[in-house]
Amino acid sequence: MLGFNWVRRWFNRPRDRRMAPRINHPGVHAYYWDGAVPVAHELRDLSTLGAYLCTAERWYPGTIVQFTFGLATQEAPGSGDVTEGSVQLRARVVRHGSDGVGIQFVYLKQQERVAMREFLKRIGRTKGYPPPLRRYAPVHGGGLVEFALVLPLLFVLLVNVVNFGGFFFAWITIANAARAGVQYAVMGGATVTAPAPPTPSQVTTLVTTDISSLLNRASALICTRINNNGTLTTNGSCTGANGIATANDPEPLSYVAASVDVTYTYQPFIPLFNFPNLNIHATLPSTTIHRKAVMRMIQ
């Protein structure tokens, strides 16, 4: 959630002062304590971000002063008093003018921002101005918006975890089945008084049993071959348009080679949208897995 908190802070950052609706002559006085009786000072260009204060003071930029803002028709409050219809805020001096200083409000609590917004609305109703800052009013339910944004990404992530896990499981299963089948073929007659070596059909049955845990096992093409100096004994999908092409024995005069080829079409467990022409896939697309194991037989 760290990244989304950063996005939320970016959207809620203080905008440029010129972006906030302003009231040029709001009829509001500002009071601050300087050791004497508070004196009313006129405010101009008032918004929720700041204002221009008409004063003879020239505070250094960055100085924070506490003000009480009230309508010009109200009595001057005492030091630190907040009367009905007034608001008390801290403000930072940001610039100097010919007849005053520009100030930027410093909100330490959300309640202060709400109080200032309500104060500006009261001024708008009194003077007939449109309610300010409606465009930038805070929208409650930010957590729900973040959840709605992150939920599709989380869903796609979980789907890909499941599909890639299924792909690796299928790849390992096909590789182990091919290896187990060819080992079964070459070890059948390796000992004295052992029975005859298994036939290619028996090897194919063994491989079919090993891959029975795969969901799309009907798509598996299994080819079992025994190549004895060019004489092939085969079983399974070794020929034809959808079969596995045969290969010559690289050492036909010295050994008899047994090989098991397994080709399997993996289908994702949870399919999502695909754009094959653009080569864009939301998850792992249908993929062909091919594993081959070859061993020498002792005859």
Residue pairs with C-beta under 8 A, 6 or more apart in sequence:
1 146
4 146
4 149
4 150
8 142
8 146
12 138
14 49
15 49
15 136
17 47
17 49
17 50
17 104
19 136
20 47
20 48
20 49
20 132
20 133
20 136
21 47
21 130
21 132
21 133
21 135
22 45
22 46
22 47
22 132
23 45
23 46
23 47
23 120
23 123
23 124
23 127
23 129
23 132
24 44
24 45
25 44
26 43
26 44
26 46
26 120
26 123
26 127
27 71
27 72
27 73
27 123
27 126
27 127
28 42
28 43
28 46
28 69
28 70
28 71
28 72
28 123
29 40
29 41
29 42
29 43
29 69
29 70
29 71
29 72
29 74
29 76
30 40
30 41
30 42
30 43
30 51
30 53
30 67
30 68
30 69
31 38
31 39
31 40
31 41
31 67
31 68
31 69
31 70
31 76
31 77
32 38
32 41
32 65
32 66
32 67
32 68
33 66
33 79
33 80
34 57
37 76
38 68
38 76
38 77
38 78
38 79
39 76
40 72
40 76
41 53
41 54
41 55
41 100
42 53
42 54
43 51
43 52
43 53
43 54
43 69
44 51
44 52
44 54
44 100
45 51
45 52
46 120
46 123
47 120
47 132
47 133
48 105
48 113
48 116
48 117
48 120
48 132
48 133
48 136
49 104
49 105
50 91
50 94
50 102
50 103
50 104
50 105
51 91
51 102
51 103
51 105
52 97
52 100
52 101
52 102
52 103
53 67
53 100
53 101
53 102
53 103
54 99
54 100
55 100
55 101
57 101
58 96
58 101
59 65
59 93
59 101
60 93
61 93
61 94
61 95
61 96
62 92
62 93
63 92
63 93
64 90
64 91
64 92
64 93
64 106
65 90
65 91
65 93
65 103
66 88
66 89
66 90
66 91
67 88
67 89
67 90
67 91
67 103
68 77
68 80
68 81
68 82
68 86
68 87
68 88
69 86
69 87
69 88
69 89
69 119
70 77
70 83
70 85
70 86
70 87
71 85
71 86
71 123
71 126
74 83
74 85
74 86
75 83
77 83
77 86
80 88
82 88
85 119
85 122
86 119
87 112
87 115
87 116
87 119
89 105
89 106
89 107
89 112
89 116
90 105
90 106
90 108
91 103
91 104
91 105
91 106
92 103
92 104
92 105
92 106
93 101
93 102
93 103
94 101
94 102
94 103
94 104
95 101
95 102
96 102
105 116
107 113
107 116
117 132
117 133
117 137
120 131
120 132
120 133
121 131
121 132
123 129
124 130
124 131
124 132
125 131
139 145
156 272
156 282
156 283
159 270
159 272
159 282
159 283
160 283
160 284
162 269
162 270
163 268
163 269
163 270
163 283
163 284
164 284
166 215
166 266
166 268
166 269
167 266
167 268
167 284
167 287
170 214
170 264
170 266
170 289
171 266
171 289
171 291
173 210
173 211
173 213
173 214
174 211
174 220
174 262
174 264
174 289
174 290
174 291
175 291
176 210
177 207
177 210
177 211
177 262
177 291
178 207
178 260
178 261
178 262
178 291
178 292
178 293
179 260
179 293
180 206
180 207
180 210
181 203
181 204
181 206
181 207
181 210
181 222
181 224
181 260
181 262
181 293
182 203
182 258
182 259
182 260
182 293
182 294
182 295
183 293
183 295
184 198
184 202
184 203
184 206
185 197
185 198
185 200
185 203
185 224
185 226
185 258
185 260
185 295
185 297
186 197
186 258
186 295
186 296
186 297
186 298
188 194
188 195
188 196
188 197
188 198
189 195
189 196
189 197
189 297
189 298
189 299
190 298
197 297
197 299
198 206
199 233
199 235
200 224
200 225
200 226
200 233
200 234
200 235
200 236
201 224
201 235
203 224
203 235
203 258
203 260
204 222
204 224
204 235
204 236
207 222
207 224
207 260
207 262
208 217
208 220
208 222
211 217
211 220
211 262
211 264
214 220
214 264
215 267
215 269
216 264
216 265
216 266
216 267
217 264
219 264
219 265
219 267
220 262
220 263
220 264
220 265
221 236
221 237
221 242
221 243
221 244
221 261
221 262
221 263
221 264
222 236
222 237
222 260
222 261
222 262
223 234
223 235
223 236
223 237
223 238
223 243
223 244
223 259
223 260
223 261
223 262
224 234
224 235
224 236
224 238
224 258
224 259
224 260
225 232
225 233
225 234
225 238
225 246
225 257
225 258
225 259
225 260
225 261
226 232
226 233
226 234
226 256
226 257
226 258
226 297
227 248
227 249
227 252
227 256
227 257
227 258
227 259
228 252
228 256
228 299
229 249
229 252
229 253
229 256
230 248
230 249
230 252
232 246
234 246
237 243
237 244
237 263
238 244
238 246
238 261
239 246
244 261
244 263
247 259
249 255
249 256
249 257
250 257
251 257
251 296
255 296
255 297
256 296
256 297
256 299
257 294
257 295
257 296
257 297
258 294
258 295
258 296
258 297
259 292
259 293
259 294
259 295
260 292
260 293
261 290
261 291
261 292
262 290
262 291
262 292
263 288
263 289
263 290
264 288
264 289
264 290
265 286
265 287
265 288
265 289
266 284
266 286
266 287
266 288
266 289
267 286
268 283
268 284
268 285
268 286
270 283
271 283
272 281
272 282
272 283
273 282
274 280
274 281
274 282
274 285
275 281
276 285
